[in-house]
C-alpha cells in the first residue's frame, strides 16, 4: 500500500484503466478492493450464489473492482489497472496462500456486521447472524469457489439497517459557510437541536469553529464557550451528542459535558488527541466514539491546490493510518468510524469520485459517515447556486451515499433528508 503518513500531493492525476485482467496477480503490488454491483439484499436475485452482504446491512454486492498501481509513478501517464470480477474469480487469481488469506480477510471486513456505534445499530444484525465460517473454504471452496455457504436469505435481512442514521448539523458559530450566525445564541442553538431530534436526527453534531475553506481558527476558550453549554443541556436531556472539533483540549471538555462522539475533521492529528480518546474509552467505554475525517491541509488553505493520484484510494490509505493510530493508542476499532471528507481539500471531480467509490471504505471494517450537505461542489455543478439553494443536490448525494452503504449521513436539512432516504429505501 502507499504510504499515507501525511496527506499526499501528487503532480499527476493517475488514470483508471479498466481491463480484462491484471498484468500481475492480485497483491503482487499495492492493491485495493472495491465492492460493486451493489443492490438491495432483499431483492430475490441478491439471495442467490455470488452475492455478499455489504457491512452486514441491507445491501449486497456480487462483483468487485481489483485496483492495482500500473504504470510507473515517474512515467508520463501513471495509471491504475482495474479488473472487475467476482469474489470467486479474485480468489482463483491469487498466486499464493498468503494472498488468498489477504483476500479472505478483506471479505471478512467488508461483509461482517458492524457493532453498534454509540448505541446506534450500524447493520441490524448480531455478530452471530453472519457466521464467518460461511466464508471459509466451506463457503468459498477452492474446488467450486461458490458463495453458496453464505446465503443472504439466512441473514434475517428484515432486521438489517434499512437506511442511514441522520446526523444533524448544529454550528454554534458566527461564520460557518451555510448557517453561520443562525444558531450562535445558546437558546437558539438548543431550540434548533431539539427540533432536529424531533424531525429524525439520531445524532446532533455540535461545532464551535468554522472549518469552511479559508476560515480563520478561533481560540480553544472561545470554541468551548460556544459549544459546552449546548452539549451539556442536550446530553442531560438524553440526546446523542457529537462534538465537532479538531482540538484535544476541546475534545476533553466536550466529553466532560456529555458528548459521546468526537467528530474530528482533522482525523485526530492534534497532539494528544488519540491518547485522549483511549483514556476516555478506558474510563467510560460507552462514551468514547471517534469519527476520523480526511482533510488535505488545513481549513485556511485546503482548497488552494488539492492534488491526489486518485482521491478515493489516497483517502482510503490516509484513513487506514488514522485508524491504526487510534488503535495503537488504545481505542478499539469498534469505537471508530470514518468520513472521507467531501469538500475538505478536494476538487469537484474528487468529491464526485469519493461518493461513487464510497463502498471502497467498507474495506476498513468500520462504519462510514458521509457529509456532503450544501457543499460548494453542488453550487459549482448548478450554476453557482448559493448554499441555501443546494437542497436538491444535498438530497441526491445523500441517496447516492446510502446506495454505497454509508451508515450515517451528516446534514443541515433533517426532515427533507429523512423523507428522501425513506423514499429511497422503499424504491
C-alpha positions as a Python dict, from the first residue, in 0.01 Angstrom:
ca = {
    (1, 'X'): (0, 0, 0),
    (2, 'X'): (107, 356, -48),
    (3, 'X'): (238, 549, 250),
    (4, 'X'): (-25, 783, 393),
    (5, 'X'): (198, 934, 665),
    (6, 'X'): (92, 1277, 553),
    (7, 'X'): (-183, 1390, 320),
    (8, 'X'): (-7, 1336, -9),
    (9, 'X'): (2, 1570, -304),
    (10, 'X'): (82, 1433, -648),
    (11, 'X'): (193, 1617, -956),
    (12, 'X'): (-9, 1388, -1186),
    (13, 'X'): (-360, 1252, -1157),
    (14, 'X'): (-348, 883, -1229),
    (15, 'X'): (-587, 738, -1485),
    (16, 'X'): (-802, 430, -1431),
    (17, 'X'): (-751, 160, -1694),
    (18, 'X'): (-1029, -100, -1686),
    (19, 'X'): (-910, -422, -1845),
    (20, 'X'): (-1000, -787, -1879),
    (21, 'X'): (-730, -897, -1636),
    (22, 'X'): (-433, -776, -1437),
    (23, 'X'): (-77, -771, -1564),
    (24, 'X'): (37, -940, -1240),
    (25, 'X'): (-153, -1143, -979),
    (26, 'X'): (-357, -956, -718),
    (27, 'X'): (-149, -827, -424),
    (28, 'X'): (177, -854, -619),
    (29, 'X'): (172, -473, -597),
    (30, 'X'): (-36, -226, -395),
    (31, 'X'): (-395, -349, -427),
    (32, 'X'): (-735, -211, -332),
    (33, 'X'): (-1071, -389, -350),
    (34, 'X'): (-1395, -201, -419),
    (35, 'X'): (-1738, -369, -387),
    (36, 'X'): (-1953, -304, -696),
    (37, 'X'): (-2271, -449, -840),
    (38, 'X'): (-2445, -328, -523),
    (39, 'X'): (-2816, -397, -484),
    (40, 'X'): (-3069, -437, -208),
    (41, 'X'): (-3019, -761, -19),
    (42, 'X'): (-3398, -805, -5),
    (43, 'X'): (-3406, -833, -385),
    (44, 'X'): (-3471, -1202, -461),
    (45, 'X'): (-3185, -1200, -712),
    (46, 'X'): (-2943, -1097, -438),
    (47, 'X'): (-3014, -1408, -230),
    (48, 'X'): (-2852, -1638, -481),
    (49, 'X'): (-2494, -1758, -511),
    (50, 'X'): (-2226, -1494, -558),
    (51, 'X'): (-2388, -1216, -353),
    (52, 'X'): (-2234, -1095, -29),
    (53, 'X'): (-2373, -859, 238),
    (54, 'X'): (-2219, -512, 247),
    (55, 'X'): (-2116, -445, 608),
    (56, 'X'): (-2393, -677, 722),
    (57, 'X'): (-2658, -427, 618),
    (58, 'X'): (-2947, -406, 377),
    (59, 'X'): (-2728, -400, 64),
    (60, 'X'): (-2536, -676, -110),
    (61, 'X'): (-2266, -686, -378),
    (62, 'X'): (-2173, -950, -631),
    (63, 'X'): (-1868, -804, -803),
    (64, 'X'): (-1562, -605, -709),
    (65, 'X'): (-1303, -386, -873),
    (66, 'X'): (-948, -504, -811),
    (67, 'X'): (-730, -193, -837),
    (68, 'X'): (-352, -205, -867),
    (69, 'X'): (-83, 50, -939),
    (70, 'X'): (5, 1, -1305),
    (71, 'X'): (233, 245, -1486),
    (72, 'X'): (548, 379, -1324),
    (73, 'X'): (484, 671, -1093),
    (74, 'X'): (751, 870, -1275),
    (75, 'X'): (611, 792, -1619),
    (76, 'X'): (432, 1047, -1836),
    (77, 'X'): (91, 890, -1769),
    (78, 'X'): (86, 685, -1448),
    (79, 'X'): (-228, 476, -1408),
    (80, 'X'): (-414, 222, -1202),
    (81, 'X'): (-515, -112, -1351),
    (82, 'X'): (-874, -206, -1269),
    (83, 'X'): (-1016, -556, -1313),
    (84, 'X'): (-1385, -612, -1247),
    (85, 'X'): (-1451, -967, -1133),
    (86, 'X'): (-1645, -1186, -892),
    (87, 'X'): (-1516, -1284, -549),
    (88, 'X'): (-1461, -1636, -676),
    (89, 'X'): (-1252, -1505, -967),
    (90, 'X'): (-1041, -1294, -729),
    (91, 'X'): (-967, -1592, -506),
    (92, 'X'): (-882, -1809, -805),
    (93, 'X'): (-638, -1543, -931),
    (94, 'X'): (-442, -1527, -605),
    (95, 'X'): (-98, -1675, -660),
    (96, 'X'): (-24, -1784, -303),
    (97, 'X'): (-193, -1890, 16),
    (98, 'X'): (-85, -1564, 176),
    (99, 'X'): (-252, -1359, -99),
    (100, 'X'): (-565, -1568, -72),
    (101, 'X'): (-567, -1508, 304),
    (102, 'X'): (-538, -1134, 236),
    (103, 'X'): (-839, -1151, 5),
    (104, 'X'): (-1040, -1350, 259),
    (105, 'X'): (-951, -1102, 535),
    (106, 'X'): (-1082, -820, 315),
    (107, 'X'): (-1403, -1015, 252),
    (108, 'X'): (-1443, -1061, 626),
    (109, 'X'): (-1405, -685, 690),
    (110, 'X'): (-1642, -587, 409),
    (111, 'X'): (-1921, -832, 491),
    (112, 'X'): (-1911, -855, 869),
    (113, 'X'): (-2192, -668, 1050),
    (114, 'X'): (-2070, -362, 1233),
    (115, 'X'): (-2127, -346, 1609),
    (116, 'X'): (-2345, -65, 1743),
    (117, 'X'): (-2181, 278, 1739),
    (118, 'X'): (-2265, 496, 2039),
    (119, 'X'): (-2575, 285, 2087),
    (120, 'X'): (-2693, 308, 1726),
    (121, 'X'): (-2730, -4, 1513),
    (122, 'X'): (-2487, 3, 1222),
    (123, 'X'): (-2616, -308, 1048),
    (124, 'X'): (-2906, -450, 1243),
    (125, 'X'): (-2751, -797, 1255),
    (126, 'X'): (-2594, -961, 1555),
    (127, 'X'): (-2235, -1069, 1517),
    (128, 'X'): (-2361, -1428, 1524),
    (129, 'X'): (-2606, -1356, 1243),
    (130, 'X'): (-2324, -1388, 992),
    (131, 'X'): (-2105, -1686, 1064),
    (132, 'X'): (-1763, -1621, 922),
    (133, 'X'): (-1719, -1995, 889),
    (134, 'X'): (-1951, -1941, 594),
    (135, 'X'): (-1665, -1754, 434),
    (136, 'X'): (-1418, -2032, 493),
    (137, 'X'): (-1319, -2293, 244),
    (138, 'X'): (-1665, -2441, 301),
    (139, 'X'): (-1842, -2136, 163),
    (140, 'X'): (-1571, -2040, -84),
    (141, 'X'): (-1428, -2376, -166),
    (142, 'X'): (-1119, -2399, -378),
    (143, 'X'): (-1296, -2654, -592),
    (144, 'X'): (-1612, -2465, -671),
    (145, 'X'): (-1534, -2117, -534),
    (146, 'X'): (-1905, -2074, -488),
    (147, 'X'): (-2065, -1848, -232),
    (148, 'X'): (-2337, -2098, -151),
    (149, 'X'): (-2201, -2119, 202),
    (150, 'X'): (-2307, -1757, 255),
    (151, 'X'): (-2678, -1732, 194),
    (152, 'X'): (-2820, -1385, 229),
    (153, 'X'): (-3162, -1537, 285),
    (154, 'X'): (-3031, -1669, 616),
    (155, 'X'): (-2916, -1327, 735),
    (156, 'X'): (-3257, -1209, 854),
    (157, 'X'): (-3236, -911, 624),
    (158, 'X'): (-3557, -771, 769),
    (159, 'X'): (-3350, -676, 1073),
    (160, 'X'): (-3082, -502, 869),
    (161, 'X'): (-3023, -129, 888),
    (162, 'X'): (-3271, -7, 630),
    (163, 'X'): (-3142, 345, 586),
    (164, 'X'): (-2856, 551, 728),
    (165, 'X'): (-2879, 735, 1055),
    (166, 'X'): (-2907, 1111, 1019),
    (167, 'X'): (-2657, 1337, 1194),
    (168, 'X'): (-2797, 1687, 1231),
    (169, 'X'): (-2551, 1976, 1195),
    (170, 'X'): (-2556, 2249, 1458),
    (171, 'X'): (-2295, 2521, 1406),
    (172, 'X'): (-2274, 2747, 1710),
    (173, 'X'): (-2066, 2994, 1511),
    (174, 'X'): (-2100, 3337, 1350),
    (175, 'X'): (-1922, 3237, 1029),
    (176, 'X'): (-1996, 2880, 909),
    (177, 'X'): (-2038, 2856, 533),
    (178, 'X'): (-2409, 2774, 528),
    (179, 'X'): (-2576, 2863, 856),
    (180, 'X'): (-2321, 3080, 1034),
    (181, 'X'): (-2488, 3305, 1290),
    (182, 'X'): (-2831, 3139, 1276),
    (183, 'X'): (-2769, 2935, 1593),
    (184, 'X'): (-2499, 3142, 1760),
    (185, 'X'): (-2705, 3216, 2073),
    (186, 'X'): (-2723, 2924, 2315),
    (187, 'X'): (-3102, 2920, 2347),
    (188, 'X'): (-3148, 2941, 1971),
    (189, 'X'): (-2899, 2657, 1926),
    (190, 'X'): (-3080, 2442, 2180),
    (191, 'X'): (-3417, 2503, 2016),
    (192, 'X'): (-3283, 2408, 1674),
    (193, 'X'): (-3114, 2096, 1811),
    (194, 'X'): (-3435, 1978, 1974),
    (195, 'X'): (-3622, 2042, 1652),
    (196, 'X'): (-3373, 1834, 1451),
    (197, 'X'): (-3403, 1549, 1702),
    (198, 'X'): (-3781, 1560, 1674),
    (199, 'X'): (-3754, 1556, 1294),
    (200, 'X'): (-3541, 1243, 1286),
    (201, 'X'): (-3179, 1324, 1367),
    (202, 'X'): (-3025, 1036, 1562),
    (203, 'X'): (-2706, 1234, 1635),
    (204, 'X'): (-2664, 1607, 1700),
    (205, 'X'): (-2322, 1729, 1584),
    (206, 'X'): (-2226, 2047, 1774),
    (207, 'X'): (-1945, 2262, 1635),
    (208, 'X'): (-1797, 2589, 1759),
    (209, 'X'): (-1531, 2655, 1495),
    (210, 'X'): (-1599, 2713, 1128),
    (211, 'X'): (-1398, 2482, 904),
    (212, 'X'): (-1518, 2634, 578),
    (213, 'X'): (-1248, 2696, 314),
    (214, 'X'): (-1045, 2999, 417),
    (215, 'X'): (-1179, 3006, 772),
    (216, 'X'): (-968, 3158, 1048),
    (217, 'X'): (-916, 2949, 1363),
    (218, 'X'): (-1071, 3051, 1695),
    (219, 'X'): (-922, 3015, 2041),
    (220, 'X'): (-991, 2697, 2237),
    (221, 'X'): (-1161, 2904, 2508),
    (222, 'X'): (-1395, 3066, 2255),
    (223, 'X'): (-1480, 2734, 2091),
    (224, 'X'): (-1559, 2582, 2430),
    (225, 'X'): (-1767, 2878, 2539),
    (226, 'X'): (-1984, 2827, 2230),
    (227, 'X'): (-2042, 2453, 2250),
    (228, 'X'): (-2013, 2344, 2613),
    (229, 'X'): (-2347, 2478, 2740),
    (230, 'X'): (-2527, 2336, 2436),
    (231, 'X'): (-2368, 1992, 2474),
    (232, 'X'): (-2432, 1984, 2848),
    (233, 'X'): (-2802, 2067, 2813),
    (234, 'X'): (-2871, 1830, 2521),
    (235, 'X'): (-2682, 1541, 2682),
    (236, 'X'): (-2877, 1595, 3004),
    (237, 'X'): (-3195, 1556, 2802),
    (238, 'X'): (-3078, 1214, 2685),
    (239, 'X'): (-2994, 1313, 2327),
    (240, 'X'): (-2694, 1163, 2149),
    (241, 'X'): (-2439, 1440, 2105),
    (242, 'X'): (-2128, 1457, 1891),
    (243, 'X'): (-1867, 1731, 1933),
    (244, 'X'): (-1732, 1860, 1602),
    (245, 'X'): (-1379, 1966, 1696),
    (246, 'X'): (-1020, 1906, 1594),
    (247, 'X'): (-857, 2024, 1918),
    (248, 'X'): (-763, 1792, 2206),
    (249, 'X'): (-844, 2042, 2480),
    (250, 'X'): (-1193, 2092, 2339),
    (251, 'X'): (-1245, 1717, 2298),
    (252, 'X'): (-1175, 1656, 2665),
    (253, 'X'): (-1410, 1931, 2782),
    (254, 'X'): (-1678, 1812, 2539),
    (255, 'X'): (-1656, 1461, 2684),
    (256, 'X'): (-1694, 1603, 3033),
    (257, 'X'): (-2000, 1799, 2919),
    (258, 'X'): (-2165, 1481, 2787),
    (259, 'X'): (-2059, 1431, 2424),
    (260, 'X'): (-2032, 1060, 2347),
    (261, 'X'): (-1882, 1106, 2000),
    (262, 'X'): (-1591, 1320, 1884),
    (263, 'X'): (-1618, 1407, 1514),
    (264, 'X'): (-1274, 1536, 1415),
    (265, 'X'): (-1234, 1691, 1069),
    (266, 'X'): (-858, 1667, 1120),
    (267, 'X'): (-852, 1293, 1179),
    (268, 'X'): (-717, 1312, 1538),
    (269, 'X'): (-387, 1464, 1435),
    (270, 'X'): (-379, 1721, 1716),
    (271, 'X'): (-120, 1644, 1983),
    (272, 'X'): (-264, 1403, 2236),
    (273, 'X'): (-596, 1352, 2054),
    (274, 'X'): (-562, 976, 2002),
    (275, 'X'): (-437, 922, 2356),
    (276, 'X'): (-727, 1126, 2494),
    (277, 'X'): (-977, 905, 2312),
    (278, 'X'): (-807, 595, 2450),
    (279, 'X'): (-818, 733, 2805),
    (280, 'X'): (-1185, 816, 2767),
    (281, 'X'): (-1250, 461, 2645),
    (282, 'X'): (-1067, 318, 2943),
    (283, 'X'): (-1274, 530, 3182),
    (284, 'X'): (-1614, 523, 3006),
    (285, 'X'): (-1618, 291, 2704),
    (286, 'X'): (-1984, 364, 2636),
    (287, 'X'): (-1900, 733, 2585),
    (288, 'X'): (-1585, 714, 2372),
    (289, 'X'): (-1654, 702, 1999),
    (290, 'X'): (-1441, 866, 1731),
    (291, 'X'): (-1518, 974, 1376),
    (292, 'X'): (-1196, 1040, 1184),
    (293, 'X'): (-1236, 1259, 877),
    (294, 'X'): (-991, 1317, 595),
    (295, 'X'): (-879, 1669, 514),
    (296, 'X'): (-590, 1765, 288),
    (297, 'X'): (-417, 2057, 459),
    (298, 'X'): (-597, 2295, 695),
    (299, 'X'): (-927, 2485, 656),
    (300, 'X'): (-749, 2807, 568),
    (301, 'X'): (-557, 2654, 278),
    (302, 'X'): (-721, 2322, 189),
    (303, 'X'): (-891, 2439, -132),
    (304, 'X'): (-596, 2626, -280),
    (305, 'X'): (-449, 2340, -482),
    (306, 'X'): (-565, 1991, -380),
    (307, 'X'): (-385, 1706, -557),
    (308, 'X'): (-428, 1330, -550),
    (309, 'X'): (-335, 1036, -767),
    (310, 'X'): (-696, 920, -735),
    (311, 'X'): (-878, 1068, -437),
    (312, 'X'): (-1071, 758, -317),
    (313, 'X'): (-755, 546, -294),
    (314, 'X'): (-539, 814, -131),
    (315, 'X'): (-814, 898, 118),
    (316, 'X'): (-859, 527, 198),
    (317, 'X'): (-490, 492, 278),
    (318, 'X'): (-487, 805, 494),
    (319, 'X'): (-790, 690, 692),
    (320, 'X'): (-640, 344, 736),
    (321, 'X'): (-342, 505, 905),
    (322, 'X'): (-559, 719, 1131),
    (323, 'X'): (-748, 407, 1240),
    (324, 'X'): (-413, 241, 1313),
    (325, 'X'): (-301, 541, 1522),
    (326, 'X'): (-622, 536, 1728),
    (327, 'X'): (-600, 160, 1776),
    (328, 'X'): (-235, 180, 1879),
    (329, 'X'): (-330, 439, 2141),
    (330, 'X'): (-589, 201, 2284),
    (331, 'X'): (-922, 287, 2117),
    (332, 'X'): (-1069, -30, 1963),
    (333, 'X'): (-1183, -38, 1603),
    (334, 'X'): (-1540, -100, 1722),
    (335, 'X'): (-1541, 259, 1852),
    (336, 'X'): (-1412, 420, 1531),
    (337, 'X'): (-1591, 545, 1219),
    (338, 'X'): (-1456, 729, 917),
    (339, 'X'): (-1558, 1018, 690),
    (340, 'X'): (-1383, 1073, 352),
    (341, 'X'): (-1418, 1450, 392),
    (342, 'X'): (-1631, 1559, 97),
    (343, 'X'): (-1528, 1918, 23),
    (344, 'X'): (-1226, 1927, 252),
    (345, 'X'): (-928, 1975, 24),
    (346, 'X'): (-1093, 1824, -285),
    (347, 'X'): (-1196, 1937, -630),
    (348, 'X'): (-1545, 1877, -765),
    (349, 'X'): (-1412, 1574, -952),
    (350, 'X'): (-1252, 1440, -634),
    (351, 'X'): (-1578, 1480, -442),
    (352, 'X'): (-1784, 1301, -705),
    (353, 'X'): (-1531, 1017, -715),
    (354, 'X'): (-1548, 984, -336),
    (355, 'X'): (-1925, 940, -350),
    (356, 'X'): (-1909, 691, -637),
    (357, 'X'): (-1635, 494, -463),
    (358, 'X'): (-1766, 523, -106),
    (359, 'X'): (-1816, 146, -98),
    (360, 'X'): (-1437, 113, -100),
    (361, 'X'): (-1428, 243, 257),
    (362, 'X'): (-1610, -65, 389),
    (363, 'X'): (-1278, -243, 346),
    (364, 'X'): (-1162, -54, 657),
    (365, 'X'): (-1410, -255, 863),
    (366, 'X'): (-1573, 45, 1036),
    (367, 'X'): (-1891, 250, 987),
    (368, 'X'): (-1887, 519, 719),
    (369, 'X'): (-2019, 874, 758),
    (370, 'X'): (-2078, 1097, 455),
    (371, 'X'): (-2121, 1474, 492),
    (372, 'X'): (-2195, 1648, 160),
    (373, 'X'): (-2479, 1872, 270),
    (374, 'X'): (-2488, 2213, 96),
    (375, 'X'): (-2123, 2182, -8),
    (376, 'X'): (-1981, 2420, -269),
    (377, 'X'): (-1942, 2142, -525),
    (378, 'X'): (-2320, 2136, -555),
    (379, 'X'): (-2321, 2504, -640),
    (380, 'X'): (-2038, 2462, -889),
    (381, 'X'): (-2235, 2191, -1066),
    (382, 'X'): (-2550, 2402, -1069),
    (383, 'X'): (-2452, 2742, -1200),
    (384, 'X'): (-2327, 2887, -873),
    (385, 'X'): (-2628, 2809, -653),
    (386, 'X'): (-2595, 2968, -310),
    (387, 'X'): (-2559, 2749, 0),
    (388, 'X'): (-2924, 2783, 95),
    (389, 'X'): (-3026, 2678, -257),
    (390, 'X'): (-2848, 2341, -258),
    (391, 'X'): (-3111, 2118, -100),
    (392, 'X'): (-3177, 1917, -416),
    (393, 'X'): (-2809, 1840, -466),
    (394, 'X'): (-2767, 1757, -98),
    (395, 'X'): (-3052, 1505, -114),
    (396, 'X'): (-2914, 1349, -433),
    (397, 'X'): (-2575, 1299, -268),
    (398, 'X'): (-2733, 1160, 49),
    (399, 'X'): (-2919, 898, -153),
    (400, 'X'): (-2607, 810, -351),
    (401, 'X'): (-2415, 767, -24),
    (402, 'X'): (-2694, 545, 109),
    (403, 'X'): (-2667, 336, -208),
    (404, 'X'): (-2299, 279, -125),
    (405, 'X'): (-2383, 151, 221),
    (406, 'X'): (-2297, 459, 430),
    (407, 'X'): (-2432, 408, 780),
    (408, 'X'): (-2452, 778, 874),
    (409, 'X'): (-2532, 1094, 676),
    (410, 'X'): (-2443, 1439, 813),
    (411, 'X'): (-2692, 1707, 702),
    (412, 'X'): (-2838, 2051, 763),
    (413, 'X'): (-3189, 1966, 637),
    (414, 'X'): (-3308, 1683, 859),
    (415, 'X'): (-3677, 1632, 766),
    (416, 'X'): (-3610, 1660, 393),
    (417, 'X'): (-3323, 1411, 416),
    (418, 'X'): (-3528, 1173, 627),
    (419, 'X'): (-3805, 1182, 367),
    (420, 'X'): (-3563, 1135, 76),
    (421, 'X'): (-3397, 836, 244),
    (422, 'X'): (-3735, 687, 333),
    (423, 'X'): (-3844, 704, -31),
    (424, 'X'): (-3502, 571, -143),
    (425, 'X'): (-3543, 281, 100),
    (426, 'X'): (-3889, 198, -34),
    (427, 'X'): (-3787, 211, -401),
}
